[in-house]
Amino acid sequence: MFNPENPPEFETSRWFNAEKPLSREQLKGRVVLLTVFQALCNGSLKHALPQAQRIAQAFSSEEVAVIGLHSAFENQDKQTPGAVEALIAEQQLTFPIAIDKPNVKKMPRTFTTYELQGTPTVLLFDRQGRLRRHYLGQVDDVRLGAEIMAFALEARTAPRETSLAIERGLQMALVDPSGHEHGDGCGCGHDHSHGHSHGHDHGHDHGHHHHAHDHDHDGCCGHDHKHEHEAPSKA
């Protein structure tokens, strides 16, 4: 069962803009923004990748790591590592980008283990490596920037109570995006339902949120499935 408190390792086959492969363990201590995309996905090209580049330029790489993950599950013969390399040069992307490890006629490995539903997807991890946000489709720059800054203000060893206080502050200050329409960059066009709930000894939701929108746009690529997860309680 997928557990946002201890997400699985990234499974990759090749990296660009990085001297060596990056792992979740190496990235702990920094806030991590992972943008999952496809080279032929309009939402990825028009919104997600330019947004990731803006964030990489706006935040210190010592505090916030921005990573791209190319997970090709459509037209795989056209979305080769060479095509990704050409896209990186065309869009002048400077942050590390990995190729999701293939899985022989199935969804790529990281895409599968993280139970993703389409592209673009944005995953946001806190300094302790916990998955705190999961967005399918277009995310507003202001909202995402505010969440990154909030998680960056958490200490590397912050107790759970601190994280809960941050989440309450974000919920009070930011409007829930699920109640708003998105433009052509939104990643939908398929049916999906996906939620996580987390039981803890404090009796509060820890704050991992998955936002998905049932709109039909040309900006996204996705596959049809429904699932719900409940992370195990911590004693």
Residue pairs with C-beta under 8 A, 6 or more apart in sequence:
1 229
1 231
1 232
2 8
2 113
2 114
2 115
2 229
2 231
3 231
3 232
4 130
4 131
4 132
4 134
4 196
4 198
4 206
4 208
4 231
5 130
5 131
5 198
5 206
5 231
5 234
6 129
6 130
7 24
7 114
7 125
7 129
7 130
7 131
8 110
8 113
8 114
9 23
9 24
9 25
10 22
10 23
10 24
10 34
10 69
10 98
10 110
11 100
11 101
11 108
11 109
11 110
11 113
12 21
12 69
12 98
12 99
12 100
12 101
12 110
13 81
13 98
13 99
13 100
13 101
13 102
14 81
14 98
14 99
15 21
15 22
15 96
15 97
15 98
15 99
16 84
16 85
16 88
16 96
16 97
16 98
17 88
17 93
17 94
17 95
17 96
17 97
18 96
18 97
18 98
21 98
22 65
22 67
22 96
22 98
24 32
24 125
24 129
25 129
27 65
27 125
27 129
28 127
28 128
28 129
28 156
29 127
29 156
30 62
30 63
30 64
30 65
30 127
31 63
31 64
31 65
31 124
31 125
31 126
31 127
31 148
31 151
31 152
32 64
32 65
32 66
32 67
32 123
32 124
32 125
32 129
33 52
33 55
33 64
33 65
33 66
33 67
33 122
33 123
33 124
33 144
33 148
34 67
34 68
34 69
34 122
34 123
34 124
34 125
35 44
35 48
35 49
35 51
35 52
35 66
35 67
35 68
35 69
35 120
35 121
35 122
36 68
36 69
36 71
36 100
36 111
36 116
36 119
36 120
36 121
36 122
36 123
37 44
37 45
37 48
37 49
37 68
37 69
37 70
37 71
37 119
37 120
38 44
38 70
38 71
38 72
38 73
38 74
38 79
38 119
38 221
39 45
39 70
39 72
39 78
39 79
39 83
39 84
39 87
40 74
40 75
40 78
40 79
40 221
41 119
41 120
41 187
41 219
41 220
41 221
42 184
42 185
42 218
42 219
42 220
43 119
43 120
43 137
43 138
43 184
43 185
43 186
43 187
43 217
43 219
43 220
43 221
44 119
44 120
45 87
45 91
46 184
46 185
46 219
47 120
47 138
47 185
47 219
48 119
48 120
48 122
48 138
48 185
49 68
49 87
49 91
49 93
49 120
50 91
51 139
51 141
51 144
52 66
52 68
52 93
52 95
53 91
53 92
53 93
53 94
53 95
54 141
55 64
55 66
55 144
55 145
55 148
56 66
56 94
56 95
57 94
58 145
59 66
59 148
59 152
63 152
64 148
64 152
65 96
66 95
66 96
67 95
67 96
67 97
67 98
68 93
68 95
68 96
68 97
68 98
69 97
69 98
69 100
69 110
70 79
70 84
70 97
70 98
70 99
70 100
71 100
71 107
71 108
71 110
71 111
71 116
71 119
72 79
72 100
72 108
73 107
73 108
73 111
73 221
73 223
74 221
76 102
81 99
84 97
84 99
87 93
88 97
100 108
100 109
100 110
100 111
101 108
101 109
101 110
102 108
102 109
103 109
103 112
106 112
107 223
114 123
115 194
115 227
115 229
116 136
117 136
117 190
117 192
117 194
117 212
117 222
117 223
117 225
118 136
118 137
118 187
118 188
118 189
118 190
118 192
118 220
118 221
118 222
118 223
119 187
119 220
119 221
119 222
120 136
120 137
120 138
120 185
120 187
120 220
121 134
121 135
121 136
121 187
122 133
122 134
122 135
122 139
122 144
123 131
123 133
123 134
123 135
124 131
124 132
124 133
124 134
124 135
124 144
124 147
124 148
124 151
125 131
125 132
126 132
126 151
126 154
126 163
127 151
127 152
127 154
127 155
127 156
127 158
128 156
128 157
128 158
130 206
130 208
131 208
132 147
132 151
132 207
132 208
132 209
133 147
133 208
133 209
134 196
134 208
134 209
134 210
134 211
135 144
135 177
135 210
135 211
136 187
136 188
136 192
136 210
136 211
136 212
136 213
136 220
136 222
137 182
137 185
137 186
137 187
137 188
137 211
137 212
137 213
137 217
137 219
137 220
138 182
138 183
138 185
138 186
138 187
138 219
139 177
139 211
140 177
143 174
143 177
146 170
146 173
146 174
147 170
147 174
150 166
150 169
150 170
151 166
153 166
154 162
154 163
154 166
155 162
160 200
160 202
160 206
161 202
163 206
163 207
164 202
164 204
164 206
164 207
166 207
167 205
167 206
167 207
170 207
177 211
177 213
178 211
178 213
181 215
182 213
182 215
182 217
183 217
183 219
184 217
184 218
184 219
185 217
185 219
186 213
186 215
186 217
186 219
186 220
187 217
187 219
187 220
187 221
187 222
188 212
188 213
188 214
188 215
188 216
188 217
188 220
188 222
189 215
189 216
189 217
189 218
189 219
189 220
189 221
189 222
190 220
190 222
190 223
190 224
191 214
191 224
191 226
192 212
192 214
192 222
192 224
192 225
192 226
193 212
193 226
193 227
193 228
194 210
194 212
194 226
194 227
194 228
194 229
195 210
195 228
195 229
196 208
196 209
196 210
196 228
196 229
196 230
196 231
197 205
197 230
197 231
198 205
198 206
198 208
198 230
198 231
198 233
199 230
199 231
199 232
199 233
199 234
200 206
200 233
200 234
201 233
201 234
201 235
208 231
